[in-house]
């Protein structure tokens, strides 16, 4: 079996610096705030940030960018070493450095310095693009994309290309799988109209036709992302999963990187955008590009410790003295009985973790033909319910082993049997947990629903035959 091809990020790298401090007074000689510096940090920005984000979880990422012999370029090389492979174009000049001065976490001023022009790509650049699983172009208007436009145009018909545009950059190459302008860029590129979804849908479709792109995803901040295609007036709106209160710096890079990674995994554009919206929201909520954990020696996996991780969630709730509630089952066809059980269970404590049987476990318990819905669909439906905080999967006939790791305070089942008859009750007693039974709607079950559906779909025989 051949090795998996890398995700390639092409674009302009910057060095981002944050000078952090507090401001409690004005300067005596001018009405300007005085910032007492408490710390500072630097990190790759632009395409460098996008590449670092794409590499989380161990993905093989190659960054094609222009770097020089200046201190800022050396700082970028050091930060990316061990995270991504870098294929360099020569940089005639110095790497751009963008410095933000923040007081109380809020930017007061940004200072930009440096800059240069990329040189011509060599054969290593061409080979890297030809061998890509997917390509993300992170265009920051510094002309790296222009320098490699020819090789990009050659591979676009057969390699998924995500193009994150810039008003000072070039138009995407024809055949890009997805282009991701933000709201301001879409307005500037398509004059006229207002701020309604209808206006942005029209702009997205217009840009898709202009750029000969398969689709355009207009990012609208807290409103989510509008996915449009050429020649259609009915877009798909992917709303943000929640309002993320954090530093939005780098959110566009997080969205573009997650989209490209999803396409590299074989996702459809609709699936890629949904995944990217969730990851961008989590990125902002965690502190954005300034989150120090992004730049530790070992880059964290995307799934290492999000709030939706059941084990991390259980530890956090316990740490603040809360009650962890868990329930379990196949949840093959979600029905009113399930909904009532989950809503009631969530009201018992401070979080609800659903333990769901794997496909193999369901087949052993229910027989051939089950589950009707694969595990990925069942997990997604459960995770989308407002009463469910996290979902965990187990392969055994009972969730005993999983429960011994989660250690919930309360284990909930629905039915007409006693709590002491539950096979999980004895496991719960090991750490002082309690198994309980909640009322369950009679007559609701996946088996009944499946039988009813099969009967309704059966052909009706004419009378007398």
TIDRENRO-856728 format. One record per residue (C-alpha): x, y, z; residue number from 1. Coordinates in nm, 3 decimals. Layout:
- X Y Z NUM
...
END
This chain:
- 0.000 0.000 0.000 1
- 0.145 0.340 -0.104 2
- 0.213 0.611 0.152 3
- -0.049 0.878 0.192 4
- 0.024 1.193 -0.005 5
- 0.076 1.518 0.185 6
- -0.146 1.821 0.214 7
- 0.042 2.109 0.052 8
- 0.000 2.470 0.167 9
- 0.115 2.740 -0.076 10
- 0.132 3.105 0.020 11
- 0.282 3.400 0.197 12
- 0.435 3.351 0.541 13
- 0.455 3.636 0.789 14
- 0.605 3.661 1.135 15
- 0.339 3.765 1.384 16
- 0.450 3.924 1.711 17
- 0.232 4.006 2.011 18
- 0.353 4.244 2.281 19
- 0.118 4.197 2.576 20
- 0.067 4.423 2.873 21
- -0.165 4.632 3.084 22
- -0.260 4.997 3.043 23
- -0.388 5.204 3.334 24
- -0.271 5.554 3.245 25
- -0.199 5.798 2.962 26
- 0.141 5.933 2.871 27
- 0.213 6.274 3.029 28
- 0.325 6.425 2.697 29
- 0.040 6.299 2.475 30
- -0.309 6.148 2.502 31
- -0.170 5.802 2.431 32
- -0.206 5.493 2.652 33
- 0.103 5.367 2.830 34
- 0.143 4.987 2.811 35
- 0.340 4.812 3.085 36
- 0.470 4.503 2.905 37
- 0.407 4.169 3.074 38
- 0.519 3.938 2.795 39
- 0.569 3.886 2.426 40
- 0.556 3.602 2.177 41
- 0.617 3.547 1.809 42
- 0.483 3.283 1.570 43
- 0.440 3.213 1.200 44
- 0.143 3.388 1.045 45
- -0.035 3.373 0.712 46
- 0.041 3.051 0.526 47
- 0.271 2.945 0.812 48
- -0.018 2.947 1.057 49
- -0.243 2.765 0.811 50
- 0.021 2.493 0.762 51
- 0.074 2.451 1.137 52
- -0.300 2.419 1.195 53
- -0.336 2.167 0.913 54
- -0.057 1.953 1.063 55
- -0.235 1.900 1.394 56
- -0.320 1.537 1.453 57
- -0.005 1.416 1.276 58
- -0.104 1.498 0.917 59
- 0.186 1.522 0.671 60
- 0.197 1.886 0.554 61
- 0.436 2.056 0.315 62
- 0.459 2.437 0.306 63
- 0.567 2.606 -0.017 64
- 0.665 2.965 0.060 65
- 0.929 3.232 0.012 66
- 1.187 3.276 0.289 67
- 1.504 3.480 0.304 68
- 1.822 3.518 0.509 69
- 1.675 3.763 0.761 70
- 1.607 3.700 1.133 71
- 1.228 3.682 1.081 72
- 1.268 3.403 0.822 73
- 1.496 3.212 1.060 74
- 1.237 3.250 1.339 75
- 0.970 3.101 1.113 76
- 1.195 2.808 1.020 77
- 1.257 2.733 1.389 78
- 0.887 2.749 1.479 79
- 0.782 2.517 1.196 80
- 1.064 2.265 1.238 81
- 0.921 1.926 1.328 82
- 0.568 2.033 1.237 83
- 0.571 2.080 0.861 84
- 0.821 2.031 0.581 85
- 0.916 2.355 0.409 86
- 0.998 2.383 0.039 87
- 1.139 2.732 -0.013 88
- 1.131 2.986 -0.289 89
- 1.399 3.257 -0.264 90
- 1.281 3.582 -0.107 91
- 1.423 3.904 -0.248 92
- 1.395 4.127 0.059 93
- 1.294 4.050 0.416 94
- 1.004 3.858 0.560 95
- 0.709 4.079 0.664 96
- 0.673 4.123 1.041 97
- 0.341 4.230 1.193 98
- 0.358 4.340 1.556 99
- 0.048 4.389 1.769 100
- 0.057 4.578 2.099 101
- -0.220 4.451 2.326 102
- -0.349 4.583 2.656 103
- -0.578 4.356 2.855 104
- -0.591 4.122 2.557 105
- -0.721 4.392 2.319 106
- -0.509 4.532 2.034 107
- -0.410 4.898 2.064 108
- -0.191 4.931 1.756 109
- -0.028 4.716 1.486 110
- 0.315 4.789 1.339 111
- 0.408 4.641 0.999 112
- 0.761 4.626 0.865 113
- 0.965 4.436 0.610 114
- 0.861 4.275 0.285 115
- 1.000 4.135 -0.039 116
- 0.919 3.950 -0.359 117
- 0.940 3.573 -0.414 118
- 1.169 3.430 -0.678 119
- 1.096 3.166 -0.938 120
- 0.993 2.814 -0.831 121
- 1.234 2.529 -0.895 122
- 1.163 2.167 -0.981 123
- 1.121 2.075 -0.614 124
- 0.822 2.309 -0.594 125
- 0.667 2.160 -0.908 126
- 0.718 1.804 -0.782 127
- 0.566 1.894 -0.444 128
- 0.249 2.030 -0.604 129
- 0.219 1.735 -0.841 130
- 0.240 1.491 -0.549 131
- -0.021 1.664 -0.328 132
- -0.331 1.498 -0.187 133
- -0.489 1.845 -0.171 134
- -0.358 2.201 -0.193 135
- -0.442 2.507 0.015 136
- -0.341 2.843 -0.130 137
- -0.314 3.095 0.156 138
- -0.280 3.418 -0.042 139
- -0.181 3.723 0.163 140
- -0.115 3.947 -0.132 141
- 0.265 3.898 -0.125 142
- 0.271 3.716 -0.462 143
- 0.388 3.366 -0.369 144
- 0.073 3.231 -0.534 145
- 0.153 3.435 -0.845 146
- 0.504 3.290 -0.857 147
- 0.372 2.933 -0.867 148
- 0.051 3.003 -1.062 149
- 0.159 2.797 -1.361 150
- 0.221 2.474 -1.166 151
- -0.099 2.533 -0.966 152
- -0.304 2.565 -1.285 153
- -0.156 2.240 -1.414 154
- -0.257 2.031 -1.111 155
- -0.595 2.197 -1.034 156
- -0.796 1.968 -1.269 157
- -0.693 1.658 -1.074 158
- -0.601 1.777 -0.722 159
- -0.852 1.948 -0.490 160
- -0.745 2.311 -0.452 161
- -0.877 2.539 -0.176 162
- -0.796 2.905 -0.242 163
- -0.811 3.156 0.042 164
- -0.800 3.485 -0.153 165
- -0.675 3.833 -0.073 166
- -0.780 4.164 -0.226 167
- -0.414 4.241 -0.307 168
- -0.354 3.895 -0.448 169
- -0.440 3.722 -0.774 170
- -0.763 3.552 -0.876 171
- -0.778 3.177 -0.809 172
- -0.675 2.941 -1.087 173
- -0.961 2.796 -1.288 174
- -1.098 2.470 -1.152 175
- -1.039 2.540 -0.783 176
- -1.256 2.307 -0.575 177
- -1.339 2.577 -0.319 178
- -1.260 2.948 -0.277 179
- -1.307 3.104 0.067 180
- -1.344 3.485 0.062 181
- -1.464 3.658 0.375 182
- -1.758 3.897 0.379 183
- -1.546 4.210 0.327 184
- -1.362 4.054 0.034 185
- -1.687 3.940 -0.128 186
- -1.833 4.292 -0.096 187
- -1.522 4.453 -0.243 188
- -1.511 4.210 -0.536 189
- -1.882 4.245 -0.615 190
- -1.994 4.605 -0.584 191
- -2.348 4.689 -0.482 192
- -2.603 4.515 -0.263 193
- -2.643 4.499 0.110 194
- -2.565 4.269 0.400 195
- -2.846 4.014 0.366 196
- -2.787 3.644 0.304 197
- -2.951 3.693 -0.036 198
- -2.688 3.957 -0.122 199
- -2.401 3.731 -0.019 200
- -2.553 3.434 -0.201 201
- -2.558 3.641 -0.518 202
- -2.199 3.750 -0.467 203
- -2.084 3.394 -0.403 204
- -2.249 3.260 -0.716 205
- -2.112 3.550 -0.920 206
- -1.759 3.491 -0.793 207
- -1.784 3.117 -0.860 208
- -1.870 3.190 -1.223 209
- -1.602 3.459 -1.254 210
- -1.332 3.236 -1.111 211
- -1.457 2.914 -1.278 212
- -1.455 2.755 -0.933 213
- -1.660 2.452 -0.833 214
- -1.786 2.636 -0.524 215
- -1.735 2.951 -0.319 216
- -1.769 2.959 0.061 217
- -1.825 3.313 0.189 218
- -1.730 3.332 0.557 219
- -1.965 3.559 0.752 220
- -1.818 3.552 1.102 221
- -2.075 3.472 1.369 222
- -2.339 3.410 1.101 223
- -2.147 3.110 0.971 224
- -2.051 3.025 0.613 225
- -2.255 3.050 0.293 226
- -2.162 2.779 0.040 227
- -2.255 2.881 -0.314 228
- -2.211 2.733 -0.660 229
- -2.213 2.889 -1.006 230
- -2.552 2.922 -1.167 231
- -2.760 2.854 -0.856 232
- -2.949 3.091 -0.628 233
- -2.999 2.841 -0.345 234
- -2.687 2.826 -0.127 235
- -2.618 2.613 0.179 236
- -2.580 2.807 0.505 237
- -2.362 2.643 0.769 238
- -2.420 2.836 1.094 239
- -2.157 2.859 1.364 240
- -2.219 2.592 1.632 241
- -2.198 2.854 1.909 242
- -2.079 3.208 1.968 243
- -1.706 3.183 2.019 244
- -1.580 3.461 2.246 245
- -1.209 3.479 2.181 246
- -0.940 3.633 1.965 247
- -1.056 3.592 1.602 248
- -0.702 3.644 1.469 249
- -0.630 3.349 1.241 250
- -0.988 3.223 1.221 251
- -0.983 3.242 0.843 252
- -0.666 3.033 0.832 253
- -0.822 2.778 1.067 254
- -1.130 2.753 0.844 255
- -0.930 2.720 0.523 256
- -0.689 2.465 0.673 257
- -0.971 2.248 0.806 258
- -1.153 2.265 0.471 259
- -0.845 2.157 0.278 260
- -0.776 1.875 0.526 261
- -1.132 1.748 0.492 262
- -1.112 1.750 0.111 263
- -0.782 1.563 0.137 264
- -0.968 1.301 0.338 265
- -1.221 1.262 0.057 266
- -1.503 1.474 0.198 267
- -1.750 1.654 -0.025 268
- -1.734 2.036 -0.017 269
- -2.053 2.045 0.191 270
- -1.903 1.807 0.447 271
- -1.570 1.991 0.444 272
- -1.733 2.327 0.515 273
- -1.936 2.188 0.805 274
- -1.625 2.038 0.963 275
- -1.428 2.358 0.907 276
- -1.694 2.580 1.066 277
- -1.680 2.370 1.382 278
- -1.300 2.373 1.394 279
- -1.280 2.748 1.333 280
- -1.524 2.813 1.618 281
- -1.321 2.592 1.851 282
- -1.001 2.769 1.739 283
- -1.141 3.112 1.827 284
- -1.288 2.991 2.157 285
- -0.945 2.854 2.256 286
- -0.778 3.192 2.205 287
- -0.707 3.205 1.832 288
- -0.357 3.230 1.691 289
- -0.231 3.366 2.024 290
- -0.318 3.045 2.209 291
- 0.022 2.934 2.350 292
- -0.071 2.565 2.327 293
- -0.061 2.587 1.947 294
- 0.312 2.649 1.957 295
- 0.433 2.408 2.222 296
- 0.706 2.163 2.131 297
- 0.448 1.898 2.047 298
- 0.154 2.027 1.850 299
- -0.176 1.911 2.003 300
- -0.407 1.685 1.810 301
- -0.742 1.825 1.701 302
- -0.906 1.556 1.911 303
- -0.671 1.578 2.209 304
- -0.875 1.787 2.447 305
- -1.179 1.961 2.302 306
- -1.476 2.019 2.526 307
- -1.667 1.747 2.336 308
- -1.411 1.481 2.434 309
- -1.608 1.266 2.684 310
- -1.313 1.192 2.912 311
- -1.191 1.552 2.927 312
- -1.547 1.670 2.983 313
- -1.599 1.427 3.271 314
- -1.276 1.539 3.439 315
- -1.365 1.907 3.403 316
- -1.711 1.862 3.548 317
- -1.577 1.657 3.839 318
- -1.301 1.911 3.903 319
- -1.556 2.184 3.966 320
- -1.770 1.960 4.186 321
- -2.036 1.884 3.924 322
- -2.232 1.565 3.856 323
- -2.143 1.351 3.554 324
- -2.439 1.164 3.405 325
- -2.408 0.890 3.144 326
- -2.649 0.671 2.953 327
- -2.606 0.418 2.676 328
- -2.762 0.220 2.398 329
- -2.760 0.153 2.024 330
- -2.965 0.462 1.931 331
- -3.014 0.316 1.585 332
- -3.328 0.508 1.489 333
- -3.374 0.800 1.723 334
- -3.738 0.826 1.834 335
- -3.951 1.007 2.091 336
- -3.856 0.760 2.363 337
- -3.489 0.832 2.315 338
- -3.545 1.207 2.313 339
- -3.744 1.199 2.636 340
- -3.485 0.981 2.807 341
- -3.193 1.201 2.704 342
- -3.366 1.523 2.806 343
- -3.458 1.381 3.145 344
- -3.109 1.239 3.200 345
- -2.945 1.574 3.122 346
- -3.153 1.745 3.390 347
- -3.012 1.514 3.656 348
- -2.658 1.654 3.651 349
- -2.415 1.897 3.493 350
- -2.332 1.705 3.176 351
- -2.465 1.406 2.982 352
- -2.233 1.160 2.808 353
- -2.396 0.905 2.578 354
- -2.223 0.567 2.543 355
- -2.318 0.422 2.205 356
- -2.260 0.069 2.075 357
- -2.025 0.026 1.780 358
- -2.162 -0.128 1.459 359
- -2.013 -0.468 1.546 360
- -2.163 -0.455 1.894 361
- -2.509 -0.370 1.758 362
- -2.495 -0.657 1.509 363
- -2.407 -0.905 1.785 364
- -2.689 -0.782 2.005 365
- -2.961 -0.722 1.745 366
- -2.873 -0.964 1.468 367
- -2.798 -0.937 1.095 368
- -2.921 -0.622 0.923 369
- -2.855 -0.402 1.225 370
- -2.762 -0.130 1.275 371
- -2.978 0.045 1.020 372
- -2.764 0.356 1.056 373
- -2.381 0.334 1.068 374
- -2.191 0.448 1.374 375
- -2.080 0.780 1.222 376
- -2.441 0.879 1.153 377
- -2.563 0.770 1.495 378
- -2.287 0.963 1.670 379
- -2.354 1.273 1.464 380
- -2.728 1.270 1.539 381
- -2.667 1.226 1.910 382
- -2.396 1.494 1.923 383
- -2.633 1.737 1.754 384
- -2.890 1.713 2.031 385
- -2.898 1.997 2.279 386
- -2.930 1.755 2.571 387
- -2.610 1.564 2.482 388
- -2.271 1.705 2.580 389
- -2.046 1.428 2.447 390
- -2.059 1.083 2.287 391
- -1.835 0.784 2.360 392
- -1.823 0.457 2.164 393
- -1.776 0.105 2.300 394
- -1.725 -0.229 2.124 395
- -1.833 -0.474 2.393 396
- -2.176 -0.615 2.466 397
- -2.194 -0.386 2.769 398
- -2.030 -0.049 2.835 399
- -1.869 -0.172 3.158 400
- -1.509 -0.112 3.045 401
- -1.594 0.233 2.908 402
- -1.776 0.327 3.229 403
- -1.475 0.227 3.438 404
- -1.278 0.492 3.247 405
- -1.551 0.760 3.248 406
- -1.652 0.695 3.610 407
- -1.988 0.878 3.590 408
- -2.171 0.970 3.908 409
- -2.505 0.855 3.765 410
- -2.583 0.587 3.505 411
- -2.927 0.624 3.349 412
- -3.138 0.371 3.162 413
- -3.496 0.382 3.049 414
- -3.731 0.089 3.093 415
- -3.956 -0.107 3.323 416
- -3.690 -0.294 3.519 417
- -3.526 -0.206 3.852 418
- -3.196 -0.026 3.883 419
- -3.038 -0.319 4.068 420
- -3.110 -0.546 3.769 421
- -2.894 -0.330 3.544 422
- -2.567 -0.509 3.461 423
- -2.384 -0.177 3.498 424
- -2.505 -0.120 3.856 425
- -2.228 -0.323 4.016 426
- -1.963 -0.142 3.810 427
- -2.097 0.195 3.928 428
- -2.076 0.089 4.291 429
- -1.696 0.055 4.249 430
- -1.652 0.431 4.270 431
- -1.966 0.527 4.454 432
- -2.181 0.589 4.147 433
- -2.553 0.519 4.122 434
- -2.756 0.347 3.851 435
- -3.111 0.477 3.803 436
- -3.406 0.397 3.579 437
- -3.614 0.672 3.420 438
- -3.969 0.642 3.284 439
- -3.977 0.546 2.917 440
- -4.249 0.599 2.657 441
- -4.421 0.269 2.590 442
- -4.437 0.135 2.237 443
- -4.139 0.325 2.107 444
- -3.848 0.120 1.980 445
- -3.624 0.094 1.677 446
- -3.750 -0.258 1.607 447
- -4.112 -0.141 1.597 448
- -4.023 0.152 1.372 449
- -3.824 -0.069 1.135 450
- -4.107 -0.324 1.114 451
- -4.360 -0.048 1.048 452
- -4.143 0.099 0.774 453
- -4.093 -0.241 0.611 454
- -4.467 -0.307 0.611 455
- -4.540 0.034 0.463 456
- -4.284 -0.023 0.186 457
- -4.407 -0.374 0.099 458
- -4.594 -0.394 -0.236 459
- -4.971 -0.425 -0.204 460
- -5.108 -0.741 -0.369 461
- -5.419 -0.695 -0.582 462
- -5.734 -0.857 -0.442 463
- -5.777 -1.226 -0.524 464
- -5.413 -1.290 -0.582 465
END
